[in-house]
Amino acid sequence: MQAMADVNRAIDTHGFDRALYHLIQLRASQINRCAYCIKMHTQEARRDGETHERLDRLIVWEHVNDFSEREKAALAWTEALTVLDGKADLGALRARLRAHFTDQEIGVLTSLVAMINLWNRLQVSRH
């Protein structure tokens, strides 16, 4: 657990957008049905200034105008790496990311998605 926490601290050193950080963690946690993580990441997002309205509509982010194109690209990537559908066009999703993020930011984003999925699976296994 300490090693995983250390990885998250290393990810944090890159200065990734905190609002987006929270949205990514919360969306993956919703998909993975991790009640503990959903509660924690919702509270953290609100504490850091995220609105109730955006958090309420995160589950339908593709169908509302609350999220920027940058956020939508990151959320699409989050969902693709969380669900791992063999039919997903990861190349198109990466191209969409490149319109809004640097290669380093994409690496941080990908690492963040990987880590929240790991945390979710550990927490769900403890229910």
Protein Blocks (a to p, Z undefined) as FASTA:
>chain_A
ZZmmmmmmmmmmnopafklmmmmmmmmmmmnopaklmmmmmmmmmmnopafklmmmmmmm
mmpckbcfklmmmmmmmmmmmnopakbcfklmmmmmmmmpcfklmmmmmmmmmmmmmmmm
mmmmmZZ
